[in-house]
Amino acid sequence: MTGRDDLHERYQAAHTAHRTHQATCRTCTDTSRCPAGQRQFESFARLQDAYLNRQRQRRR
Ligand SMILES: [Zn+2]
């Protein structure tokens, strides 16, 4: 362990990438995503799950 919160950083970065993509992509909407947008959304969702799971475990 390095002590740095890599998971949180990656989660934030994925969130920013996803938001930036949605703001600039002409194909992505609230209800549908282009393949690139879908990939970004999935990696963001995966990191968010992992991060929130860890937060829950720490709280006990
Ligand atoms: Zn897109």
N, CA, C, O and the ligand as a Tripos MOL2 file, in Angstrom:
@<TRIPOS>MOLECULE
protein
  241   239    61     0     0
PROTEIN
NO_CHARGES

@<TRIPOS>ATOM
      1 N           0.8370   -1.2180    0.0000 N.3       1 MET1
      2 CA          0.0000    0.0000    0.0000 C.3       1 MET1
      3 C           0.8660    1.2590    0.0000 C.2       1 MET1
      4 O           1.8650    1.3360    0.7140 O.2       1 MET1
      5 N           0.4810    2.2200   -0.7880 N.am      2 THR2
      6 CA          1.2520    3.4590   -0.8740 C.3       2 THR2
      7 C           0.7110    4.5250    0.0780 C.2       2 THR2
      8 O           1.4050    5.4920    0.3920 O.2       2 THR2
      9 N          -0.5220    4.3480    0.5320 N.am      3 GLY3
     10 CA         -1.1310    5.3670    1.3640 C.3       3 GLY3
     11 C          -1.9210    6.3860    0.5520 C.2       3 GLY3
     12 O          -2.7830    7.0860    1.0820 O.2       3 GLY3
     13 N          -1.6140    6.4600   -0.7400 N.am      4 ARG4
     14 CA         -2.4040    7.3540   -1.5850 C.3       4 ARG4
     15 C          -3.7320    6.6890   -1.9220 C.2       4 ARG4
     16 O          -3.8180    5.4670   -2.0420 O.2       4 ARG4
     17 N          -4.7580    7.5090   -2.0700 N.am      5 ASP5
     18 CA         -6.0760    6.9610   -2.3320 C.3       5 ASP5
     19 C          -6.2920    6.8220   -3.8390 C.2       5 ASP5
     20 O          -6.9920    7.6140   -4.4700 O.2       5 ASP5
     21 N          -5.6590    5.7840   -4.3870 N.am      6 ASP6
     22 CA         -5.7350    5.5960   -5.8310 C.3       6 ASP6
     23 C          -7.1520    5.3540   -6.3130 C.2       6 ASP6
     24 O          -7.5550    5.8620   -7.3600 O.2       6 ASP6
     25 N          -7.9030    4.5800   -5.5510 N.am      7 LEU7
     26 CA         -9.2570    4.2520   -5.9780 C.3       7 LEU7
     27 C         -10.1080    5.5130   -6.0830 C.2       7 LEU7
     28 O         -10.8520    5.6950   -7.0470 O.2       7 LEU7
     29 N          -9.9910    6.3710   -5.0900 N.am      8 HIS8
     30 CA        -10.7590    7.6140   -5.1250 C.3       8 HIS8
     31 C         -10.3370    8.4940   -6.2980 C.2       8 HIS8
     32 O         -11.1730    9.1100   -6.9590 O.2       8 HIS8
     33 N          -9.0350    8.5430   -6.5460 N.am      9 GLU9
     34 CA         -8.5370    9.3530   -7.6730 C.3       9 GLU9
     35 C          -9.0420    8.8230   -9.0040 C.2       9 GLU9
     36 O          -9.4580    9.5890   -9.8730 O.2       9 GLU9
     37 N          -9.0010    7.4880   -9.1550 N.am     10 ARG10
     38 CA         -9.4680    6.9030  -10.4120 C.3      10 ARG10
     39 C         -10.9660    7.0940  -10.5810 C.2      10 ARG10
     40 O         -11.4520    7.3210  -11.6900 O.2      10 ARG10
     41 N         -11.6870    7.0020   -9.4870 N.am     11 TYR11
     42 CA        -13.1370    7.2140   -9.5160 C.3      11 TYR11
     43 C         -13.4510    8.6580   -9.9480 C.2      11 TYR11
     44 O         -14.3140    8.8820  -10.7970 O.2      11 TYR11
     45 N         -12.7500    9.6220   -9.3620 N.am     12 GLN12
     46 CA        -12.9450   11.0200   -9.7400 C.3      12 GLN12
     47 C         -12.5760   11.2550  -11.2020 C.2      12 GLN12
     48 O         -13.2870   11.9540  -11.9240 O.2      12 GLN12
     49 N         -11.4570   10.6650  -11.6310 N.am     13 ALA13
     50 CA        -11.0070   10.8520  -13.0130 C.3      13 ALA13
     51 C         -12.0100   10.2590  -13.9930 C.2      13 ALA13
     52 O         -12.2970   10.8490  -15.0350 O.2      13 ALA13
     53 N         -12.5420    9.0820  -13.6520 N.am     14 ALA14
     54 CA        -13.5220    8.4410  -14.5280 C.3      14 ALA14
     55 C         -14.8000    9.2570  -14.5840 C.2      14 ALA14
     56 O         -15.4320    9.3640  -15.6350 O.2      14 ALA14
     57 N         -15.1760    9.8290  -13.4600 N.am     15 HIS15
     58 CA        -16.3740   10.6710  -13.4140 C.3      15 HIS15
     59 C         -16.1940   11.9000  -14.3100 C.2      15 HIS15
     60 O         -17.0790   12.2530  -15.0900 O.2      15 HIS15
     61 N         -15.0410   12.5350  -14.1820 N.am     16 THR16
     62 CA        -14.7570   13.7230  -14.9960 C.3      16 THR16
     63 C         -14.7330   13.3660  -16.4800 C.2      16 THR16
     64 O         -15.3000   14.0820  -17.3060 O.2      16 THR16
     65 N         -14.0690   12.2450  -16.8180 N.am     17 ALA17
     66 CA        -13.9860   11.8270  -18.2190 C.3      17 ALA17
     67 C         -15.3670   11.5640  -18.7910 C.2      17 ALA17
     68 O         -15.6740   11.9540  -19.9170 O.2      17 ALA17
     69 N         -16.1870   10.9050  -18.0070 N.am     18 HIS18
     70 CA        -17.5460   10.5890  -18.4570 C.3      18 HIS18
     71 C         -18.3610   11.8650  -18.6530 C.2      18 HIS18
     72 O         -19.0450   12.0160  -19.6650 O.2      18 HIS18
     73 N         -18.2910   12.7740  -17.6970 N.am     19 ARG19
     74 CA        -19.0430   14.0290  -17.7940 C.3      19 ARG19
     75 C         -18.5540   14.8600  -18.9760 C.2      19 ARG19
     76 O         -19.3540   15.4160  -19.7290 O.2      19 ARG19
     77 N         -17.2360   14.9370  -19.1300 N.am     20 THR20
     78 CA        -16.6640   15.7070  -20.2280 C.3      20 THR20
     79 C         -17.1120   15.1270  -21.5690 C.2      20 THR20
     80 O         -17.4720   15.8610  -22.4890 O.2      20 THR20
     81 N         -17.0820   13.8010  -21.6620 N.am     21 HIS21
     82 CA        -17.5050   13.1590  -22.9000 C.3      21 HIS21
     83 C         -18.9620   13.4880  -23.2050 C.2      21 HIS21
     84 O         -19.3030   13.8570  -24.3280 O.2      21 HIS21
     85 N         -19.8150   13.3500  -22.1950 N.am     22 GLN22
     86 CA        -21.2430   13.6010  -22.4210 C.3      22 GLN22
     87 C         -21.4950   15.0470  -22.8230 C.2      22 GLN22
     88 O         -22.4110   15.3290  -23.5960 O.2      22 GLN22
     89 N         -20.6910   15.9560  -22.3040 N.am     23 ALA23
     90 CA        -20.8860   17.3660  -22.6080 C.3      23 ALA23
     91 C         -20.4550   17.6980  -24.0310 C.2      23 ALA23
     92 O         -20.9700   18.6420  -24.6310 O.2      23 ALA23
     93 N         -19.5200   16.9320  -24.5730 N.am     24 THR24
     94 CA        -18.9720   17.2690  -25.8820 C.3      24 THR24
     95 C         -19.4440   16.3380  -26.9880 C.2      24 THR24
     96 O         -19.3590   16.6850  -28.1660 O.2      24 THR24
     97 N         -19.9460   15.1460  -26.6220 N.am     25 CYS25
     98 CA        -20.3360   14.1670  -27.6390 C.3      25 CYS25
     99 C         -21.7080   14.5260  -28.1970 C.2      25 CYS25
    100 O         -22.6170   14.8870  -27.4490 O.2      25 CYS25
    101 N         -21.8500   14.4260  -29.4980 N.am     26 ARG26
    102 CA        -23.1430   14.7450  -30.1190 C.3      26 ARG26
    103 C         -24.0730   13.5450  -30.1180 C.2      26 ARG26
    104 O         -25.2800   13.6880  -30.3160 O.2      26 ARG26
    105 N         -23.5190   12.3730  -29.8970 N.am     27 THR27
    106 CA        -24.3290   11.1540  -29.9570 C.3      27 THR27
    107 C         -24.9330   10.8230  -28.6090 C.2      27 THR27
    108 O         -26.0670   10.3500  -28.5250 O.2      27 THR27
    109 N         -24.1680   11.0730  -27.5440 N.am     28 CYS28
    110 CA        -24.6210   10.6860  -26.2120 C.3      28 CYS28
    111 C         -25.7420   11.5920  -25.7260 C.2      28 CYS28
    112 O         -25.6710   12.8160  -25.8350 O.2      28 CYS28
    113 N         -26.7870   10.9550  -25.1830 N.am     29 THR29
    114 CA        -27.8670   11.6790  -24.5250 C.3      29 THR29
    115 C         -28.0820   11.0560  -23.1530 C.2      29 THR29
    116 O         -27.3320   10.1720  -22.7380 O.2      29 THR29
    117 N         -29.1160   11.5250  -22.4510 N.am     30 ASP30
    118 CA        -29.4130   10.9530  -21.1390 C.3      30 ASP30
    119 C         -29.8210    9.4900  -21.2460 C.2      30 ASP30
    120 O         -29.6310    8.7180  -20.3060 O.2      30 ASP30
    121 N         -30.3780    9.1130  -22.3850 N.am     31 THR31
    122 CA        -30.9360    7.7650  -22.4940 C.3      31 THR31
    123 C         -30.1310    6.8450  -23.4000 C.2      31 THR31
    124 O         -30.3360    5.6310  -23.3710 O.2      31 THR31
    125 N         -29.2190    7.3880  -24.2080 N.am     32 SER32
    126 CA        -28.4200    6.4990  -25.0550 C.3      32 SER32
    127 C         -26.9900    7.0110  -25.1350 C.2      32 SER32
    128 O         -26.7320    8.2060  -24.9880 O.2      32 SER32
    129 N         -26.0600    6.0820  -25.3730 N.am     33 ARG33
    130 CA        -24.6440    6.4490  -25.4060 C.3      33 ARG33
    131 C         -23.9780    5.8260  -26.6220 C.2      33 ARG33
    132 O         -24.3530    4.7430  -27.0710 O.2      33 ARG33
    133 N         -22.9880    6.5270  -27.1420 N.am     34 CYS34
    134 CA        -22.1670    5.9580  -28.1940 C.3      34 CYS34
    135 C         -21.2300    4.9180  -27.5630 C.2      34 CYS34
    136 O         -21.0810    4.9010  -26.3410 O.2      34 CYS34
    137 N         -20.5930    4.0480  -28.3680 N.am     35 PRO35
    138 CA        -19.7330    3.0030  -27.7930 C.3      35 PRO35
    139 C         -18.6590    3.5580  -26.8610 C.2      35 PRO35
    140 O         -18.4150    2.9820  -25.8010 O.2      35 PRO35
    141 N         -18.0220    4.6450  -27.2260 N.am     36 ALA36
    142 CA        -16.9790    5.2240  -26.3710 C.3      36 ALA36
    143 C         -17.5870    5.7380  -25.0730 C.2      36 ALA36
    144 O         -17.0260    5.5410  -23.9950 O.2      36 ALA36
    145 N         -18.7350    6.3960  -25.1820 N.am     37 GLY37
    146 CA        -19.4040    6.9050  -23.9890 C.3      37 GLY37
    147 C         -19.8510    5.7790  -23.0810 C.2      37 GLY37
    148 O         -19.7850    5.8940  -21.8580 O.2      37 GLY37
    149 N         -20.3100    4.6810  -23.6830 N.am     38 GLN38
    150 CA        -20.7320    3.5230  -22.9030 C.3      38 GLN38
    151 C         -19.5600    2.9200  -22.1280 C.2      38 GLN38
    152 O         -19.6940    2.5620  -20.9580 O.2      38 GLN38
    153 N         -18.4120    2.8150  -22.7970 N.am     39 ARG39
    154 CA        -17.2230    2.2830  -22.1130 C.3      39 ARG39
    155 C         -16.8440    3.1690  -20.9350 C.2      39 ARG39
    156 O         -16.5520    2.6770  -19.8440 O.2      39 ARG39
    157 N         -16.8520    4.4710  -21.1610 N.am     40 GLN40
    158 CA        -16.4910    5.3890  -20.0800 C.3      40 GLN40
    159 C         -17.4840    5.3040  -18.9400 C.2      40 GLN40
    160 O         -17.1080    5.3430  -17.7680 O.2      40 GLN40
    161 N         -18.7700    5.1850  -19.2950 N.am     41 PHE41
    162 CA        -19.7820    5.0950  -18.2480 C.3      41 PHE41
    163 C         -19.5960    3.8220  -17.4390 C.2      41 PHE41
    164 O         -19.7250    3.8370  -16.2150 O.2      41 PHE41
    165 N         -19.2910    2.7070  -18.1250 N.am     42 GLU42
    166 CA        -19.1210    1.4440  -17.4200 C.3      42 GLU42
    167 C         -17.9170    1.4700  -16.4890 C.2      42 GLU42
    168 O         -17.9910    0.9660  -15.3680 O.2      42 GLU42
    169 N         -16.8220    2.0460  -16.9330 N.am     43 SER43
    170 CA        -15.6520    2.0770  -16.0530 C.3      43 SER43
    171 C         -15.9030    3.0290  -14.8840 C.2      43 SER43
    172 O         -15.4360    2.7820  -13.7720 O.2      43 SER43
    173 N         -16.6370    4.1110  -15.1300 N.am     44 PHE44
    174 CA        -17.0030    5.0080  -14.0260 C.3      44 PHE44
    175 C         -17.9020    4.2720  -13.0360 C.2      44 PHE44
    176 O         -17.6800    4.3440  -11.8270 O.2      44 PHE44
    177 N         -18.9160    3.5650  -13.5390 N.am     45 ALA45
    178 CA        -19.8530    2.8610  -12.6630 C.3      45 ALA45
    179 C         -19.1280    1.7980  -11.8450 C.2      45 ALA45
    180 O         -19.4310    1.5950  -10.6690 O.2      45 ALA45
    181 N         -18.1590    1.1150  -12.4820 N.am     46 ARG46
    182 CA        -17.4190    0.0630  -11.7850 C.3      46 ARG46
    183 C         -16.5830    0.6570  -10.6550 C.2      46 ARG46
    184 O         -16.5620    0.1260   -9.5450 O.2      46 ARG46
    185 N         -15.8940    1.7590  -10.9430 N.am     47 LEU47
    186 CA        -15.0710    2.4150   -9.9260 C.3      47 LEU47
    187 C         -15.9280    2.9960   -8.8220 C.2      47 LEU47
    188 O         -15.5540    2.9600   -7.6500 O.2      47 LEU47
    189 N         -17.0920    3.5370   -9.2010 N.am     48 GLN48
    190 CA        -17.9900    4.0940   -8.1910 C.3      48 GLN48
    191 C         -18.4690    2.9900   -7.2440 C.2      48 GLN48
    192 O         -18.4960    3.1750   -6.0270 O.2      48 GLN48
    193 N         -18.8450    1.8440   -7.8130 N.am     49 ASP49
    194 CA        -19.2600    0.7040   -6.9890 C.3      49 ASP49
    195 C         -18.1630    0.3100   -6.0170 C.2      49 ASP49
    196 O         -18.4030    0.1480   -4.8210 O.2      49 ASP49
    197 N         -16.9420    0.1560   -6.5520 N.am     50 ALA50
    198 CA        -15.8190   -0.2700   -5.7190 C.3      50 ALA50
    199 C         -15.5630    0.7520   -4.6230 C.2      50 ALA50
    200 O         -15.3140    0.3930   -3.4720 O.2      50 ALA50
    201 N         -15.6240    2.0180   -4.9840 N.am     51 TYR51
    202 CA        -15.3490    3.0700   -4.0070 C.3      51 TYR51
    203 C         -16.4240    3.0990   -2.9220 C.2      51 TYR51
    204 O         -16.1070    3.1670   -1.7350 O.2      51 TYR51
    205 N         -17.6840    3.0480   -3.3250 N.am     52 LEU52
    206 CA        -18.7700    3.1100   -2.3430 C.3      52 LEU52
    207 C         -18.7870    1.8670   -1.4670 C.2      52 LEU52
    208 O         -19.0830    1.9490   -0.2750 O.2      52 LEU52
    209 N         -18.4710    0.7180   -2.0520 N.am     53 ASN53
    210 CA        -18.3750   -0.5070   -1.2530 C.3      53 ASN53
    211 C         -17.3280   -0.3710   -0.1690 C.2      53 ASN53
    212 O         -17.5420   -0.7600    0.9790 O.2      53 ASN53
    213 N         -16.1910    0.1890   -0.5530 N.am     54 ARG54
    214 CA        -15.1110    0.3500    0.4120 C.3      54 ARG54
    215 C         -15.5100    1.3290    1.5130 C.2      54 ARG54
    216 O         -15.1990    1.1210    2.6850 O.2      54 ARG54
    217 N         -16.2090    2.4110    1.1160 N.am     55 GLN55
    218 CA        -16.6660    3.3790    2.1160 C.3      55 GLN55
    219 C         -17.5740    2.7000    3.1430 C.2      55 GLN55
    220 O         -17.4690    2.9420    4.3460 O.2      55 GLN55
    221 N         -18.4670    1.8450    2.6370 N.am     56 ARG56
    222 CA        -19.3950    1.1430    3.5370 C.3      56 ARG56
    223 C         -18.6380    0.2380    4.4950 C.2      56 ARG56
    224 O         -18.9660    0.1600    5.6790 O.2      56 ARG56
    225 N         -17.6100   -0.4530    3.9710 N.am     57 GLN57
    226 CA        -16.8790   -1.3760    4.8320 C.3      57 GLN57
    227 C         -16.0950   -0.6270    5.9120 C.2      57 GLN57
    228 O         -15.9560   -1.1070    7.0370 O.2      57 GLN57
    229 N         -15.5870    0.5490    5.5570 N.am     58 ARG58
    230 CA        -14.8030    1.3100    6.5230 C.3      58 ARG58
    231 C         -15.6640    1.8160    7.6740 C.2      58 ARG58
    232 O         -15.1820    1.9900    8.7940 O.2      58 ARG58
    233 N         -16.9460    2.0510    7.3860 N.am     59 ARG59
    234 CA        -17.7970    2.7010    8.3670 C.3      59 ARG59
    235 C         -18.1120    1.7730    9.5480 C.2      59 ARG59
    236 O         -18.4430    2.2360   10.6390 O.2      59 ARG59
    237 N         -18.0040    0.4510    9.3150 N.am     60 ARG60
    238 CA        -18.3550   -0.4760   10.3820 C.3      60 ARG60
    239 C         -17.4290   -0.4110   11.5820 C.2      60 ARG60
    240 O         -17.6220   -1.1460   12.5500 O.2      60 ARG60
    241 ZN        -20.4890    9.7080  -26.8360 Zn       61 ZN61
@<TRIPOS>BOND
     1     1     2 1
     2     2     3 1
     3     3     4 2
     4     3     5 am
     5     5     6 1
     6     6     7 1
     7     7     8 2
     8     7     9 am
     9     9    10 1
    10    10    11 1
    11    11    12 2
    12    11    13 am
    13    13    14 1
    14    14    15 1
    15    15    16 2
    16    15    17 am
    17    17    18 1
    18    18    19 1
    19    19    20 2
    20    19    21 am
    21    21    22 1
    22    22    23 1
    23    23    24 2
    24    23    25 am
    25    25    26 1
    26    26    27 1
    27    27    28 2
    28    27    29 am
    29    29    30 1
    30    30    31 1
    31    31    32 2
    32    31    33 am
    33    33    34 1
    34    34    35 1
    35    35    36 2
    36    35    37 am
    37    37    38 1
    38    38    39 1
    39    39    40 2
    40    39    41 am
    41    41    42 1
    42    42    43 1
    43    43    44 2
    44    43    45 am
    45    45    46 1
    46    46    47 1
    47    47    48 2
    48    47    49 am
    49    49    50 1
    50    50    51 1
    51    51    52 2
    52    51    53 am
    53    53    54 1
    54    54    55 1
    55    55    56 2
    56    55    57 am
    57    57    58 1
    58    58    59 1
    59    59    60 2
    60    59    61 am
    61    61    62 1
    62    62    63 1
    63    63    64 2
    64    63    65 am
    65    65    66 1
    66    66    67 1
    67    67    68 2
    68    67    69 am
    69    69    70 1
    70    70    71 1
    71    71    72 2
    72    71    73 am
    73    73    74 1
    74    74    75 1
    75    75    76 2
    76    75    77 am
    77    77    78 1
    78    78    79 1
    79    79    80 2
    80    79    81 am
    81    81    82 1
    82    82    83 1
    83    83    84 2
    84    83    85 am
    85    85    86 1
    86    86    87 1
    87    87    88 2
    88    87    89 am
    89    89    90 1
    90    90    91 1
    91    91    92 2
    92    91    93 am
    93    93    94 1
    94    94    95 1
    95    95    96 2
    96    95    97 am
    97    97    98 1
    98    98    99 1
    99    99   100 2
   100    99   101 am
   101   101   102 1
   102   102   103 1
   103   103   104 2
   104   103   105 am
   105   105   106 1
   106   106   107 1
   107   107   108 2
   108   107   109 am
   109   109   110 1
   110   110   111 1
   111   111   112 2
   112   111   113 am
   113   113   114 1
   114   114   115 1
   115   115   116 2
   116   115   117 am
   117   117   118 1
   118   118   119 1
   119   119   120 2
   120   119   121 am
   121   121   122 1
   122   122   123 1
   123   123   124 2
   124   123   125 am
   125   125   126 1
   126   126   127 1
   127   127   128 2
   128   127   129 am
   129   129   130 1
   130   130   131 1
   131   131   132 2
   132   131   133 am
   133   133   134 1
   134   134   135 1
   135   135   136 2
   136   135   137 am
   137   137   138 1
   138   138   139 1
   139   139   140 2
   140   139   141 am
   141   141   142 1
   142   142   143 1
   143   143   144 2
   144   143   145 am
   145   145   146 1
   146   146   147 1
   147   147   148 2
   148   147   149 am
   149   149   150 1
   150   150   151 1
   151   151   152 2
   152   151   153 am
   153   153   154 1
   154   154   155 1
   155   155   156 2
   156   155   157 am
   157   157   158 1
   158   158   159 1
   159   159   160 2
   160   159   161 am
   161   161   162 1
   162   162   163 1
   163   163   164 2
   164   163   165 am
   165   165   166 1
   166   166   167 1
   167   167   168 2
   168   167   169 am
   169   169   170 1
   170   170   171 1
   171   171   172 2
   172   171   173 am
   173   173   174 1
   174   174   175 1
   175   175   176 2
   176   175   177 am
   177   177   178 1
   178   178   179 1
   179   179   180 2
   180   179   181 am
   181   181   182 1
   182   182   183 1
   183   183   184 2
   184   183   185 am
   185   185   186 1
   186   186   187 1
   187   187   188 2
   188   187   189 am
   189   189   190 1
   190   190   191 1
   191   191   192 2
   192   191   193 am
   193   193   194 1
   194   194   195 1
   195   195   196 2
   196   195   197 am
   197   197   198 1
   198   198   199 1
   199   199   200 2
   200   199   201 am
   201   201   202 1
   202   202   203 1
   203   203   204 2
   204   203   205 am
   205   205   206 1
   206   206   207 1
   207   207   208 2
   208   207   209 am
   209   209   210 1
   210   210   211 1
   211   211   212 2
   212   211   213 am
   213   213   214 1
   214   214   215 1
   215   215   216 2
   216   215   217 am
   217   217   218 1
   218   218   219 1
   219   219   220 2
   220   219   221 am
   221   221   222 1
   222   222   223 1
   223   223   224 2
   224   223   225 am
   225   225   226 1
   226   226   227 1
   227   227   228 2
   228   227   229 am
   229   229   230 1
   230   230   231 1
   231   231   232 2
   232   231   233 am
   233   233   234 1
   234   234   235 1
   235   235   236 2
   236   235   237 am
   237   237   238 1
   238   238   239 1
   239   239   240 2
@<TRIPOS>SUBSTRUCTURE
     1 MET1         2 RESIDUE 1 A MET
     2 THR2         6 RESIDUE 1 A THR
     3 GLY3        10 RESIDUE 1 A GLY
     4 ARG4        14 RESIDUE 1 A ARG
     5 ASP5        18 RESIDUE 1 A ASP
     6 ASP6        22 RESIDUE 1 A ASP
     7 LEU7        26 RESIDUE 1 A LEU
     8 HIS8        30 RESIDUE 1 A HIS
     9 GLU9        34 RESIDUE 1 A GLU
    10 ARG10       38 RESIDUE 1 A ARG
    11 TYR11       42 RESIDUE 1 A TYR
    12 GLN12       46 RESIDUE 1 A GLN
    13 ALA13       50 RESIDUE 1 A ALA
    14 ALA14       54 RESIDUE 1 A ALA
    15 HIS15       58 RESIDUE 1 A HIS
    16 THR16       62 RESIDUE 1 A THR
    17 ALA17       66 RESIDUE 1 A ALA
    18 HIS18       70 RESIDUE 1 A HIS
    19 ARG19       74 RESIDUE 1 A ARG
    20 THR20       78 RESIDUE 1 A THR
    21 HIS21       82 RESIDUE 1 A HIS
    22 GLN22       86 RESIDUE 1 A GLN
    23 ALA23       90 RESIDUE 1 A ALA
    24 THR24       94 RESIDUE 1 A THR
    25 CYS25       98 RESIDUE 1 A CYS
    26 ARG26      102 RESIDUE 1 A ARG
    27 THR27      106 RESIDUE 1 A THR
    28 CYS28      110 RESIDUE 1 A CYS
    29 THR29      114 RESIDUE 1 A THR
    30 ASP30      118 RESIDUE 1 A ASP
    31 THR31      122 RESIDUE 1 A THR
    32 SER32      126 RESIDUE 1 A SER
    33 ARG33      130 RESIDUE 1 A ARG
    34 CYS34      134 RESIDUE 1 A CYS
    35 PRO35      138 RESIDUE 1 A PRO
    36 ALA36      142 RESIDUE 1 A ALA
    37 GLY37      146 RESIDUE 1 A GLY
    38 GLN38      150 RESIDUE 1 A GLN
    39 ARG39      154 RESIDUE 1 A ARG
    40 GLN40      158 RESIDUE 1 A GLN
    41 PHE41      162 RESIDUE 1 A PHE
    42 GLU42      166 RESIDUE 1 A GLU
    43 SER43      170 RESIDUE 1 A SER
    44 PHE44      174 RESIDUE 1 A PHE
    45 ALA45      178 RESIDUE 1 A ALA
    46 ARG46      182 RESIDUE 1 A ARG
    47 LEU47      186 RESIDUE 1 A LEU
    48 GLN48      190 RESIDUE 1 A GLN
    49 ASP49      194 RESIDUE 1 A ASP
    50 ALA50      198 RESIDUE 1 A ALA
    51 TYR51      202 RESIDUE 1 A TYR
    52 LEU52      206 RESIDUE 1 A LEU
    53 ASN53      210 RESIDUE 1 A ASN
    54 ARG54      214 RESIDUE 1 A ARG
    55 GLN55      218 RESIDUE 1 A GLN
    56 ARG56      222 RESIDUE 1 A ARG
    57 GLN57      226 RESIDUE 1 A GLN
    58 ARG58      230 RESIDUE 1 A ARG
    59 ARG59      234 RESIDUE 1 A ARG
    60 ARG60      238 RESIDUE 1 A ARG
    61 ZN61       241 GROUP 0 **** ****
